[in-house]
Amino acid sequence: MQTPRNARPPRRILRFDCGKYFVRTIKREDASDRWAAWLSDPWATRAMNSPAQSMQKKDIVNYIRQFDQRSRLLLGIFEKDTRTHVGIIRVDADYVTMECLVSLFIGEPDYRSRGLMSEVSISTFDYVFEKTETRKLTASTLARNELIKSYLIGAGWQLDQTHKGEIKSTSDGAMLDLCSFSITRERWRAWKETNTAKRILRRIRRPTT
């Protein structure tokens, strides 16, 4: 994303149609005890290497306040039919290097491994690369997180480096490996021409009832 030098980045209020889902800018009223419960889920704490936390709605409100929706964006993932809030996308934009660090988290267990990640990310990343001046996206994940690694590689991302013993485990103190990934605008556009990408795009553009 780009903004004039020395100028304050514009506030971004975003919404993307993702087939059965939609992604939009998070609002404070989206905070809920249900969202807070995501952070104590065993699967989530292992995937993110975070300690199980007993949080409440007020803690989520404070977390949302950390995002100015200018260079630090927080987006929510919602099921279109039920309006159920199922996850979040965080984007940290560097307007100087024209790079964004992104992370996606599916908080609701019933919505994992259902193709949701592919559907919401393709619309989000397409906006970043086609509607802003962003040249590269970066992401990182624990080397043990095979699900995320498989998704990123399948979506055209490049594994840049595996950092050995980079992070200490919050559960047993072991040193964990961390994988760094990236994708450029050119690689993204090339991936969109693959059969996999075209199949996902057809699915999310199919009329819903």
C-alpha positions in Angstrom: 0.0 0.0 0.0 1.2 3.5 -0.8 0.6 6.9 0.6 2.4 10.2 -0.2 5.7 10.7 1.7 5.2 12.2 5.2 1.4 12.0 4.8 -0.8 10.1 7.1 -2.2 6.9 5.5 -5.9 7.0 4.8 -8.3 5.1 7.0 -9.5 2.0 5.1 -13.1 0.7 5.5 -13.1 -2.4 3.4 -15.5 -5.2 2.4 -14.9 -8.1 0.1 -17.4 -10.7 -1.3 -16.0 -14.2 -0.9 -18.8 -16.5 -2.1 -20.4 -18.0 1.0 -18.4 -15.5 3.1 -17.5 -11.9 3.3 -14.6 -10.0 4.8 -15.0 -6.5 6.2 -13.2 -4.0 8.5 -13.7 -5.0 12.1 -15.8 -2.7 14.3 -15.7 -2.4 18.1 -19.3 -3.8 18.3 -17.9 -7.1 16.7 -16.2 -7.9 20.0 -17.8 -10.8 21.8 -17.2 -13.4 24.4 -17.3 -16.0 21.6 -14.4 -14.3 20.0 -12.6 -14.2 23.3 -13.1 -18.0 23.7 -11.1 -18.6 20.5 -7.9 -17.7 22.4 -8.3 -20.6 24.8 -9.0 -23.3 22.1 -6.2 -26.0 22.3 -5.9 -26.1 18.5 -5.5 -22.4 18.2 -3.0 -22.1 21.0 -0.8 -24.8 19.5 -1.0 -23.4 16.0 -0.1 -19.9 17.2 2.2 -21.0 20.0 0.3 -18.8 22.4 -0.6 -19.6 26.0 -4.2 -20.4 26.7 -5.8 -17.1 27.8 -9.0 -16.6 29.8 -10.4 -13.4 28.1 -13.6 -11.6 28.0 -15.4 -9.3 25.6 -13.8 -6.2 27.1 -10.3 -7.6 26.3 -11.3 -8.0 22.7 -12.5 -4.4 22.6 -9.1 -3.3 23.9 -7.4 -5.5 21.2 -9.5 -3.9 18.4 -8.5 -0.4 19.6 -4.8 -1.3 18.8 -5.7 -1.1 15.0 -5.9 2.3 13.4 -7.2 0.8 10.1 -4.6 2.8 8.3 -1.2 1.0 8.5 -2.6 -1.6 11.0 -5.7 -3.2 9.6 -8.0 -5.8 11.3 -10.6 -7.5 9.2 -13.4 -9.9 10.2 -14.5 -13.0 8.3 -18.2 -13.6 8.4 -20.5 -16.3 7.0 -22.9 -14.6 4.6 -26.1 -16.4 5.4 -25.9 -16.4 9.2 -23.6 -13.4 9.7 -21.6 -15.6 12.0 -18.2 -14.2 12.8 -15.7 -17.0 12.1 -12.2 -15.5 12.0 -10.0 -12.5 11.5 -7.3 -11.2 9.0 -4.6 -8.9 10.2 -2.6 -6.7 7.8 0.4 -4.6 8.8 1.3 -2.3 6.0 4.7 -0.7 5.4 4.1 2.2 3.1 7.8 2.8 2.5 8.7 -0.6 1.3 5.2 -1.2 -0.2 5.0 -4.6 1.7 2.3 -6.0 3.9 2.6 -8.6 6.6 -0.6 -10.7 6.7 -2.0 -13.3 9.1 -5.3 -15.2 8.9 -7.0 -17.0 11.8 -10.1 -19.1 11.7 -11.4 -19.0 15.2 -14.5 -21.1 14.9 -13.5 -24.8 14.9 -16.5 -25.9 12.6 -15.2 -23.7 9.8 -11.7 -25.0 9.6 -10.6 -27.3 6.7 -13.7 -26.3 4.6 -11.9 -24.3 1.9 -12.8 -21.1 3.7 -9.2 -19.9 3.8 -8.8 -20.1 0.0 -12.1 -18.3 -0.6 -11.5 -15.4 1.7 -7.8 -14.9 1.0 -8.1 -14.8 -2.7 -10.5 -11.8 -2.5 -8.4 -10.1 0.2 -5.1 -10.5 -1.5 -6.6 -9.5 -4.9 -7.6 -6.2 -3.4 -4.2 -5.6 -1.9 -2.3 -6.3 -5.1 -4.8 -4.8 -7.6 -6.3 -1.8 -5.7 -3.2 -0.6 -3.8 0.5 -0.1 -4.6 1.6 -3.1 -2.5 4.4 -5.0 -4.2 4.8 -7.9 -1.8 3.0 -9.8 0.9 4.9 -11.6 3.7 3.7 -14.2 6.2 5.2 -16.6 8.8 4.1 -19.8 10.4 5.5 -22.5 12.7 7.3 -25.2 10.7 5.0 -27.8 12.3 1.9 -26.1 11.0 1.6 -28.3 7.9 -1.9 -27.0 7.1 -0.8 -23.4 6.6 2.4 -24.3 4.9 0.5 -26.5 2.4 -2.0 -23.7 1.7 0.6 -21.0 1.2 2.7 -23.2 -1.2 -0.5 -24.2 -3.1 -1.5 -20.6 -3.4 1.8 -19.5 -5.1 3.7 -18.3 -2.1 7.4 -18.8 -1.9 9.2 -20.3 1.1 12.0 -17.9 1.7 13.6 -19.3 4.8 13.2 -21.7 7.7 14.6 -20.2 10.9 15.8 -23.0 13.1 15.0 -22.8 16.8 13.5 -19.3 16.4 10.7 -19.4 18.9 10.3 -21.0 22.4 7.3 -23.2 22.8 4.8 -21.8 25.3 3.9 -25.4 26.3 7.2 -27.1 27.0 10.0 -24.6 26.3 11.3 -26.4 23.3 12.8 -24.2 20.5 10.5 -24.2 17.4 11.4 -23.6 13.8 9.6 -20.7 12.0 9.0 -20.5 8.2 9.0 -17.2 6.4 6.9 -16.9 3.1 6.3 -14.2 0.6 4.5 -13.6 -2.6 5.0 -10.7 -5.1 2.4 -9.0 -7.2 3.8 -10.8 -10.3 3.7 -14.2 -8.7 0.1 -13.5 -7.5 -1.1 -12.6 -11.0 0.6 -15.7 -12.4 -1.0 -17.9 -9.8 -4.5 -16.5 -10.6 -4.0 -18.0 -14.1 -3.6 -21.5 -12.8 -6.5 -24.0 -12.9 -6.6 -24.1 -9.1 -7.1 -20.4 -8.8 -9.7 -20.3 -11.6 -11.6 -23.1 -9.8 -11.7 -21.1 -6.6 -12.8 -18.0 -8.4 -15.6 -19.8 -10.1 -16.8 -21.1 -6.8 -16.9 -17.8 -5.0 -18.5 -16.0 -8.0 -21.3 -18.6 -8.2 -24.6 -17.0 -7.3 -25.7 -17.9 -3.7 -29.3 -18.6 -2.7 
